[in-house]
Amino acid sequence: MVETPDETELVQEKKIEEMVQTPDETELVQEKKIEEMVQTPDETELVQEEKIEEMVETPVETESVQEEKVEEMVETPVETESVQEEKVEEMGEMPDETDSVQEEKIEEIKENPMLRSANLELEKPFESEVHESMHPTTMFGVEFAPLIIPLERRLQTTVVLHLVATFFFMGYGSILLGLYLLFFTRYWWLTVLYAGWFVYDIETCNRGGRRSEWVRNWPIWEHYRNYFPVSLKKSADLDPNKNYIFGYHPHGIIPLGAMCNFGTEGTGFSKLFPNIKPYLLMLQGIFWLPFLRDYMMTAGGCSVSKSSIEWILTKEGKGNAAVIVIGGAQEALEAHPGTHTLKLKARKGFVKLALRHGASLVPVYSFGENDLFDQAENPVGSKLRELQNYLTSKLGMSPPIFHGRGVFNYSFGLIPYRRPVMTVVGKPLDLEKVENPDETLVSQTHEKYISELCSLFDTHKTEFGIGEDVKLTII
């Protein structure tokens, strides 16, 4: 293109002069156009490349003009071919967010339960990581789980199903199985053998239980933790040369957060509080149910009776933490999503025991515990609440009417929802040992405990997406 055999040397020189003097596009204009393209983030890479080609090759121009522009670009020292390529690559890398950055943001949201706490429908697959066959399907008002779900999520659901089924069905199922073996098979002796063991072992739940660190460290508890997910935070270190009473709030329908944090090593309690041994205290009635009692004791479970608490504080040495769900069965009737109501005003027995044995009181609040199930509306004074209160007084445990999700649907069932739970262990309230504390001292200490608990709630509530104006309701 530079040397045309038909043209004379004079004509060539004239063309070169003409190129130099061409006012159509000076060097400054070219640079300005390229800068405009670089500064335009809305255009795609394809559009940017078309603009560059349009500058280099304008089909309207004649062949001679094209030759002049090519020579001009070749002879222009301001922008070599390598510089142009660098600018083109730079323009191609200028979209607002690359795929890698978007993926990092998605992972951050998925891994941080606090960023997800505002959305209570977290059991559904994350929109950015699913394809069409992974979306839930709604039929007849029931939202069914998608057919394709990652194996990790299946394992999480299986472990939680195992725990819920154990709590609801193992005890009573064992009784029915024992009766069947006793009266309808030749294996009656198995029932007799276990009955003898049951009688012999009946007081173990009041004497520190029979914990198994092997069971507490099963790998399945990591799946249990990740299902919701559950997280455990501490406000201060605990001295292993003291004993403690942890007041756990709220009860929820089932205190699943308490089980994960203090009945297993799913959230790493022993690493967070080295040399502190937690005992998760439960209703005495649980330890009257065959096999369920044994399973719960392997997790560190004990009875919540007075004799059991005193045994832990006096017979097991130092570095023990008796974890009591203070609100008990009656507080389960207050467990509605988004509420923070605690049955605590009249609960002073744990304070008296702490004073009597010089144990430190530690408030614990579990954000999200009340969100794991939906409960039928039962306002105070309603017929349903009156019936529930009557049954609670007779049975020793409350009968809330509730539901969660199922194994294959998100609309109903006994499995808790995938909603985050953040458990915060507060600072210990150290107490002097008083053999016979009077009511005045007990009441004053109780008020201090409530004040510490409210302060704990107010300090951490915004981390869980709860508004600054929300307060604990103590009844």
Secondary structure, 3 states (H helix, E strand, C coil): CCCCCCCCHHHHHHHHHHHHHCCCCCHHHHHHHHHHHHCCCCCCHHHHHHHHHHHHCCCCCCHHHHHHHHHHHHHCCCCCHHHHHHHHHHHHCCCCCCHHHHHHHHHHHHHCHHHHCCCCCCCCCCHHHCCHHHCCEEECCEEECCCCCCHHHHHHHHHHHHHHHHHHHHHHHHHHHHHHHHHHCCCHHHHHHHHHHHHHCCCHHHCCCCCCHHHHCCCHHHHHHHHCCEEEEECCCCCCCCCEEEEEECCCCCCHHHHHHHCCCCCCHHHHCCCCEEEEEECHHHHHCCCHHHHHHHCCEEECCHHHHHHHHHCCCCCEEEEEECCHHHHHHHCCCCCCEECCCCCCHHHHHHHHHCCEEEEEEEECHHHCCEECCCCCCCHHHHHHHHHHHHHCCCCCCEECECCCECCCCCECCCCCEEEEECCCECCCCCCCCCHHHHHHHHHHHHHHHHHHHHHHHHHHCCCCCCCCEEC
